[in-house]
């Protein structure tokens, strides 16, 4: 499995990332939150401009490939003492093949390199991926309902996974 980081100066990679994100997120989330909210969220969080702004503000985006075939992507950034896992997506046909474990291992290594304690992320309460995060060793630490504008809310569980042994 390969992880290739995209750079703020690479406009083609940013466009490709936005296109990939739109395809994966639309397929997965339209049935969960509805097309209208998903369209709003894609524009706000996965458009070319949104990705560019996120990169300017410390996000790291990576294409995930198996050989020469792109199968998904991840994005994360330091937030306090933790790495915030903002994006963790695979194409539908790639799910259930063990890739998530390898992706998480990569993120855990990046978390350790940054000297951070753990990984935190938000997951929609109705997302089938909750089972995957449970099996990857994450624990629900709280629930949140966040107003994201335009009359829409994100109704999420906040998951956490400790990465660094704080006793050492």
C-alpha positions in Angstrom: 0.0 0.0 0.0 1.3 3.4 -0.9 0.5 6.8 0.6 1.2 9.9 -1.6 0.9 13.3 0.1 -0.6 16.1 -2.0 1.0 19.5 -1.9 -0.7 22.9 -1.9 1.2 23.9 -5.1 -0.1 20.8 -7.1 -3.4 22.1 -8.5 -3.9 18.8 -10.5 -3.7 16.7 -7.3 -6.1 19.0 -5.5 -8.6 18.8 -8.3 -8.2 15.0 -8.5 -8.6 14.7 -4.7 -11.8 16.8 -4.8 -13.2 14.7 -7.6 -12.3 11.4 -5.8 -13.8 12.7 -2.5 -17.0 13.8 -4.2 -17.5 10.4 -5.8 -16.8 8.4 -2.6 -18.7 10.7 -0.3 -21.7 11.1 -2.5 -22.1 7.3 -2.9 -21.7 6.7 0.9 -23.5 9.6 2.5 -26.4 10.5 0.2 -28.4 7.6 1.6 -27.4 8.6 5.2 -27.9 12.3 5.3 -29.6 13.1 2.0 -28.4 14.6 -1.2 -29.1 18.2 -0.2 -27.0 18.1 3.0 -24.3 16.1 1.3 -24.1 18.5 -1.6 -23.7 21.4 0.9 -21.0 19.5 2.9 -19.1 18.5 -0.2 -18.9 22.1 -1.4 -17.9 23.3 2.1 -15.4 20.5 2.9 -14.3 18.8 -0.3 -14.3 21.4 -3.0 -11.1 22.4 -4.6 -11.2 25.7 -2.7 -12.0 23.9 0.6 -9.1 21.4 0.2 -6.7 24.2 -0.8 -7.7 26.2 2.4 -7.4 23.1 4.6 -3.9 22.4 3.2 -3.0 26.1 4.0 -4.2 25.4 7.6 -2.2 22.3 8.4 -4.2 19.5 6.9 -2.2 16.7 5.3 -4.0 14.8 2.5 -2.8 11.5 1.1 -3.9 9.4 -1.9 -4.0 5.8 -0.9 -3.0 3.3 -3.6 -2.7 -0.4 -4.0 0.0 -0.7 -6.7 -0.8 1.9 -9.3 -4.6 1.9 -8.5 -5.9 4.7 -6.2 -8.3 3.1 -3.7 -9.1 6.0 -1.4 -7.7 8.8 0.6 -7.0 10.1 4.1 -6.6 13.6 5.7 -5.6 14.6 9.2 -4.0 17.4 11.2 -2.7 18.0 14.7 -5.4 19.2 17.1 -4.2 19.8 20.7 -2.5 16.6 21.9 -4.2 14.4 19.3 -4.2 13.9 15.5 -7.6 14.7 14.2 -8.6 12.2 11.5 -10.7 14.3 9.2 -11.0 12.0 6.2 -10.7 8.2 6.0 -12.3 6.9 2.8 -12.2 4.0 0.5 -14.1 3.3 -2.8 -17.0 1.0 -2.1 -15.5 -1.9 -4.0 -12.3 -1.7 -1.8 -14.0 -1.9 1.6 -13.8 -5.0 3.6 -10.4 -6.0 2.2 -8.2 -5.1 5.1 -7.1 -1.8 3.7 -8.4 0.2 6.7 -6.0 -1.5 9.0 -3.0 -0.5 6.9 -4.4 3.0 6.5 -4.8 3.3 10.3 -1.2 2.0 10.9 0.1 4.7 8.6 -1.9 7.4 10.5 -0.7 6.0 13.8 2.9 6.3 12.7 2.3 9.9 11.6 0.7 10.6 15.0 3.7 9.1 16.8 6.2 11.1 14.6 4.3 14.3 15.5 4.7 13.4 19.2 0.9 13.3 19.7 -1.0 11.0 22.1 -3.9 9.7 20.1 -6.3 9.9 17.2 -9.7 11.5 17.3 -12.5 11.6 14.7 -16.1 12.3 14.3 -18.4 9.7 12.7 -22.1 10.2 11.8 -24.2 8.1 14.2 -25.9 6.3 11.3 -22.7 5.6 9.4 -22.1 1.9 8.9 -18.4 2.7 9.3 -19.0 2.9 13.1 -18.5 -0.9 13.2 -15.2 -0.5 11.4 -13.9 2.0 13.9 -15.0 -0.2 16.7 -13.0 -3.1 15.2 -10.0 -0.9 14.7 -9.8 -0.2 18.4 -11.5 3.2 18.7 -13.8 4.0 21.5 -16.7 6.4 21.6 -15.8 9.2 24.0 -18.9 11.5 23.5 -21.7 12.5 21.2 -21.9 15.9 19.4 -24.4 17.7 17.4 -22.7 20.5 15.4 -24.5 23.2 13.4 -22.6 23.4 10.1 -24.8 26.2 8.6 -27.6 26.4 6.1 -29.9 24.6 8.6 -27.8 21.4 8.6 -26.3 19.6 11.6 -23.7 16.9 12.0 -25.0 14.4 14.5 -21.9 12.4 15.4 -20.0 10.1 17.8 -16.5 11.3 18.7 -14.1 8.3 18.6 -10.7 8.2 20.1 -7.8 5.8 19.9 -4.7 6.1 22.2 -1.5 5.8 20.2 1.3 6.7 22.6 1.9 5.1 26.0 1.8 8.1 28.3 3.5 6.1 31.2 6.9 6.0 29.3 
